[in-house]
Amino acid sequence: MFQRNLEGRLKAAEPAEGGTSRHATGVPLACSLCAGQSRSGVHTPGKGGLQQIFVSVVDKNQVPLMPTKPSRARRWIKEGKATPFWKRGVFCVRLNVEPSSRKTEEVVVGIDPGSKKEGFSVKSEAHTYLNLEADAVTWVSKRVEQRRGMRRTRRFRKTPYRANRSNRSRGGIPPSVKARWGWKLRICQWLKKLYPITHFVVEDIKAWTKRGKRKWNRSFSPLEVGKKWFYQELSKLGRVVTKQGFETKKIREKLNLPKDHWIDAWCLAYSQVGGTLPDNQKVLKVTPFRFFRRQLHTLQPSKGGIRRRYGGTLSFGLKRGSWVKYLKNGEIYYVGGHSEVGISLHSLADGKRVLCDVKLEDIKFLTYSSWRLN
């Protein structure tokens, strides 16, 4: 991990546990997922989550206040002045008393959109509170195409189907585009509940038109439509500021920082509030869950022409994606599919199935979630 002193020299530091990610300049930046309690970060045993440098604070009415240090949060919890809780993998405290001050600084979220990965960074002038790297939603367009193909094949079988709507007018936001921008909006809404955010600084991506290329010009238009919808919805949460890609690059090269999505997001936030180099270089990696809400069976029938049950969002009454604690080993998993006997539990780190046919009495529900920590 990189650190910079007041004279501007680059100083090497020991890499954190949990693995490193490679960047264009070869500087390793690490994300640490911890399972115990430590003096440098507050987290519950086995919960899995980011080892935090700053802890989010809300009052009795869930109004976010300025974050605090883990040591102060521990003291508040020990004295009964605050109650600890988790919000989608981020440790927070809720004050049980009136805060000594409600004065807040300017807190900005930098957003760096991408085709595969997206970066988010929450910072003020003095500190960097949270860095996120999220996987983009990329599967919707193929699913819509597959759904259309299956719907057309049903018209040649004695199967109930809706009437063809060939003459309906085109318009609105395509499902794949809305899913991409809606995913960014959900993350911003989540961050708004944790920090007193005032501004959102977004790198403005553009698609250029070509003269006489009608097919090309029509194909990129959903990008502009989705972006405009995102800016409109984001303006309800705070002031929206847009920057061009070359402006982000200029700031990153000026500060001699490596290329990465969360670093670009940090540079965008830095352009609004200024400050020093990031004092918090830990990254929380987020992957959205992929739900099959409308599919009831597998696409291909098995032997005998029977289609196995597939899809849905409930497993024995539990919403899929919910975080649960397996009582036999104390580990945290998320709920996947189910069989006739029980439900399957998946790892929060890589999404792989760890346990199957688990009884409901062997788990404890923790929280709903639409993503997992990677």
QUIGIWO-V378152 format. One line per field, one symbol per residue. phi: phi as a letter, one per 20 degrees, with the letter a starting at -180 (. if undefined). burial: 1 if it has 24 or more other ideal C-beta (glycine too) atoms within 12 Angstrom, else 0. Layout:
phi->???
burial->???
This chain:
phi->.eccefeneecfcffffoncdecfenefcdddddccdbfebdaefmfmqefeecdfccefemefdffcfgffffffffenebdfbdclndfccdfecfffbdfcefdcdecdfbfdccdcbdbdfecdebcccdffecdffffffffffffffffedecgbeffdfdfferndggfffffffffffffffffedcffdccddfeecdeecfmdffffffeggfffffffffffffferfdcdceffffffffffeldfeafffffffffffedmodfgecdfceeccffdddfdedcffdfefnmeeffbnnccclneffnfecdeffcmedcdfdfbcfeadddcfffcnffdcclefffeccfdaebdbced
burial->11000000000000010100101000101111111000001111011111111111111000011111110011011000110111111111111000100000111111111100111111110011111111111001001000000100000000000000000000001101111111111111111111111111111110000000000000001111111011101100110111100011001100101111111111111111101011011111111111110000000000000000000010110111111111000011111111000011111110000110010000101110111111
